[in-house]
Each structure stands twice: as structure tokens, then as C-alpha cells.
Amino acid sequence: MRAIRGRNGQTLTWVVIALLSLTVSPSAGAAGDDIEIRAKRARGGAGIRVGTWLVRDLEVPPSGSSSESASLEGWFQKGLDLHLALESTVGFWQRSQSSTESGSLGAETRREQQTYLVPTLTALKIYPATRPSSPIEPYVAAGIGVVLGIDREQVSSTDPLVPSGELTTFHTGLGIQTGAGIDWNSGSAFGMTLGGRYQWATFGEDVRGKRLYRGPGVNVGLTYRFRYE
């Protein structure tokens, strides 16, 4: 009888261990998943940036003027882990040109030209030395995507040989951006960001006389970290 009881006691012990292992293992897995989810959520956010893009080799019309707008960006960021995030941006940049040409018998032709570049980029953002809870976070980033180029020209002329009218053309090109910056986390949902970059926009055909727009830029912006509490 004692031998039977001993075997029964051992069997019961192994059954209890097996049941405990079944209950503990899912909990450990759930805890790991929870940590991963929290890390990804901590990097999630959105915001806006405004700055300058100093495009190289822009030519001014010989009998007119030109100007460039500020560079604007709206962005959305999804966390991958504690140090990586995927950022999607939509930007805007405009160049305006105007010129007046003289014709025969005192006729004049006025040209108003606007070039709009709208880059839609996806960038990998790396925070190499900090966590989302850090107040100051340096980062580096590199991205690629599609750039929409819109070319609009309006002509007003008193020369019968030059028709007046308006023409708008659309072009699709490749956009590339590299950069670095610093995010400031205020401890609340809102913060600030400051960065520098070098950006390219290249097209298969001329967009207002250029196939390649490239140059450095700086920007500053407002950030918002998503909250889940």
C-alpha cells in the first residue's frame, strides 16, 4: 500500500507541475507581447514641420523675378521598437516666377509661372542612444518615395502672335531625403523637433526647365505623441 501511495504521490506532483507550466507559459508570452506593444506605442506620433529648402542652381528669368516658399511637412510616425520608427511624410514646396517680354509695336507678354513639388516619402528613423521617455532624443533618418511635380503657366499678351491662356502639367518623380535632428519631449503629449536634411527630387522630363531639384534644408516643428491612457 505504501508503494502504491508513493507512486500516486509522484504522479500527482507531476500533474501539478504540468498544470503550472501551462498557466505560467502563456502569462510569460503575454508579458513579452505587452512589452513589445508598449515599446511600439511609445514611438507613435504625428506633427508638422516648417523650414527652408535651398534648391541649388535655380535660374532667375532675365527680365523678371522669382521666389520660393517655405518648405512644409506633415508627418505620421509608427514605432517599430524602442529605437526605430517608420515615418510617413507629405510635403509642399513652391517656386514662383514672373517675367515680361517686349514684342513688336509695343506689345508685351506677361508670364506667371508656378512650380509645386509635393513629396510623399517613407523614412526609417533611428534613435540610437535614447528611449521614448528621454527628454532630448537625437535621431538620424533616411527615406524614399514619390514626388508629384505640378507646373502651371499663365500667359497674358497683347502680341497677336503670342496666344494668352493657362497651361498646367503634372509630372511624377523620385524623392530621396537624408537627415538628422533632435526631438524634445516635454513630458506631455506635445513637444518640439529641430532638424536638418538634404533632399532630392528627380524627374524623367523637365519641370520648369529642371529635371533635378536638390539642396539642403532646415526645419522646426511641433510633435504630438499618441496617448493610450
C-alpha positions in Angstrom: 0.0 0.0 0.0 2.8 2.4 0.8 4.4 1.8 -2.6 1.1 2.5 -4.3 0.7 5.7 -2.4 4.2 6.7 -3.3 3.6 6.2 -6.9 0.3 8.1 -6.7 2.0 11.0 -4.9 4.7 11.3 -7.6 2.1 11.2 -10.3 0.1 13.9 -8.6 3.2 16.0 -8.2 4.0 15.8 -12.0 0.4 16.7 -12.8 0.6 19.8 -10.7 3.9 20.8 -12.3 2.4 20.3 -15.8 -0.6 22.4 -15.0 1.5 25.2 -13.5 3.7 25.2 -16.6 0.6 25.6 -18.8 -0.6 28.6 -16.8 2.8 30.3 -16.5 4.0 30.0 -20.1 1.1 31.9 -21.7 1.5 34.6 -19.0 5.2 35.0 -19.8 4.4 35.2 -23.5 1.6 37.7 -22.9 4.0 39.8 -20.8 6.6 39.8 -23.7 3.9 40.8 -26.2 2.8 43.6 -23.8 6.3 45.0 -23.6 6.6 44.9 -27.3 3.3 46.7 -27.8 4.2 49.4 -25.3 7.5 50.0 -26.9 5.9 50.4 -30.3 3.2 52.7 -29.0 5.7 54.9 -27.2 7.3 55.8 -30.5 4.0 56.6 -32.3 3.2 60.2 -33.1 2.4 62.9 -35.6 3.2 66.5 -36.2 4.0 69.4 -38.6 7.3 70.9 -39.7 8.2 74.2 -41.4 11.5 75.2 -42.8 13.6 76.1 -45.8 14.8 74.1 -48.8 17.7 75.8 -50.6 17.4 74.3 -54.0 20.7 74.6 -56.0 21.1 76.0 -59.5 17.8 77.9 -59.7 17.9 80.4 -62.6 16.1 83.7 -62.4 14.3 84.9 -65.6 16.5 87.6 -67.3 13.6 90.1 -67.4 11.7 89.1 -64.2 11.8 87.8 -60.7 11.5 84.6 -58.7 10.7 83.5 -55.2 10.5 80.3 -53.2 8.1 79.4 -50.4 8.8 77.8 -47.1 9.0 74.0 -47.0 6.1 72.4 -45.2 5.7 68.8 -44.0 3.0 66.8 -42.2 4.1 63.5 -40.8 2.9 60.4 -39.1 5.2 58.1 -37.1 4.8 54.4 -36.2 7.1 52.8 -33.7 8.9 49.6 -34.6 10.8 49.1 -31.3 12.5 51.3 -28.6 15.0 52.8 -31.1 13.3 52.5 -34.5 10.3 54.2 -36.1 8.8 54.4 -39.6 7.9 57.9 -40.6 5.5 58.8 -43.4 5.5 62.5 -44.7 3.7 64.6 -47.1 5.5 67.8 -48.0 5.0 71.0 -50.1 7.3 73.5 -51.8 6.5 76.2 -54.3 8.6 78.3 -56.7 7.0 81.4 -58.4 8.5 83.2 -61.4 7.3 86.1 -63.4 8.7 87.8 -66.5 7.7 90.4 -69.1 8.8 90.3 -72.7 8.5 93.1 -75.2 7.3 92.4 -78.7 6.8 94.4 -81.9 4.9 97.7 -82.0 5.0 98.0 -78.2 3.3 94.7 -77.5 4.0 92.9 -74.2 3.8 89.4 -73.0 3.5 88.7 -69.3 4.3 85.2 -68.0 3.3 84.0 -64.5 4.8 80.5 -63.6 4.3 78.4 -60.5 6.1 75.1 -59.8 4.8 72.9 -57.0 6.6 69.9 -55.6 4.7 67.5 -53.3 6.9 64.8 -52.0 5.4 61.7 -50.3 8.2 59.9 -48.5 8.6 57.0 -46.1 11.7 57.2 -43.9 13.4 54.9 -41.4 14.1 56.9 -38.2 16.8 55.8 -35.7 17.1 56.9 -32.2 20.5 55.3 -31.4 21.1 56.3 -27.8 17.8 57.1 -26.1 14.4 55.7 -25.1 11.0 57.4 -25.8 10.9 58.6 -22.2 14.1 60.7 -22.6 13.6 64.5 -22.7 16.1 65.0 -25.5 16.4 62.5 -28.3 18.8 62.8 -31.2 18.0 60.9 -34.4 19.1 60.1 -37.9 16.7 59.3 -40.8 16.7 58.3 -44.4 13.7 58.0 -46.7 12.5 57.5 -50.3 9.2 57.9 -52.1 7.3 59.6 -54.9 7.3 63.3 -55.7 4.5 65.0 -57.6 5.6 68.0 -59.7 2.9 70.5 -60.8 3.9 73.1 -63.5 1.5 75.9 -64.1 2.0 78.8 -66.5 -0.4 81.7 -67.2 0.3 84.0 -70.2 -1.2 87.4 -70.8 -0.2 89.0 -74.1 -1.0 92.0 -76.3 1.0 90.4 -79.1 -1.3 88.7 -81.7 1.5 86.2 -82.3 1.5 85.0 -78.7 -1.7 83.4 -77.5 -2.9 84.1 -74.0 -4.0 81.3 -71.7 -3.2 78.9 -69.0 -1.5 75.5 -69.0 -1.0 73.0 -66.2 1.1 69.9 -66.4 1.7 67.1 -64.0 4.9 65.0 -63.5 5.9 62.1 -61.3 9.4 61.7 -60.0 11.6 60.0 -57.3 12.2 61.7 -54.0 15.1 60.9 -51.6 15.8 62.5 -48.2 18.5 62.1 -45.6 18.8 64.0 -42.4 19.3 64.2 -38.6 17.7 66.2 -35.8 16.7 66.4 -32.2 13.3 65.8 -30.6 12.3 67.5 -27.3 9.8 65.6 -25.2 8.2 68.0 -22.7 6.7 65.2 -20.6 3.2 65.9 -22.0 1.8 64.8 -25.3 3.3 67.8 -27.1 6.9 68.6 -27.9 9.2 70.2 -30.4 11.6 69.0 -33.1 14.6 70.6 -34.9 16.4 69.0 -37.8 18.5 69.4 -40.9 18.3 67.4 -44.2 19.4 67.0 -47.8 16.7 66.3 -50.3 16.5 65.3 -53.9 13.6 65.3 -56.4 14.4 63.9 -59.8 12.1 63.6 -62.9 12.3 62.0 -66.2 11.4 65.2 -68.0 11.8 68.9 -67.4 9.7 70.5 -64.7 10.1 74.2 -65.4 13.4 73.7 -67.0 14.9 71.3 -64.4 14.9 67.6 -64.0 16.7 67.5 -60.7 15.9 69.6 -57.6 18.3 69.1 -54.8 19.7 71.0 -51.8 20.0 71.3 -48.0 17.3 72.5 -45.7 16.5 73.0 -42.0 13.1 72.8 -40.2 11.4 73.2 -36.9 8.1 71.7 -35.9 5.5 70.6 -33.3 5.3 67.0 -32.3 2.4 65.0 -30.7 3.0 61.7 -29.0 0.0 59.4 -29.1 -1.5 58.6 -25.7 -3.2 55.4 -24.6 -4.1 56.2 -21.1 
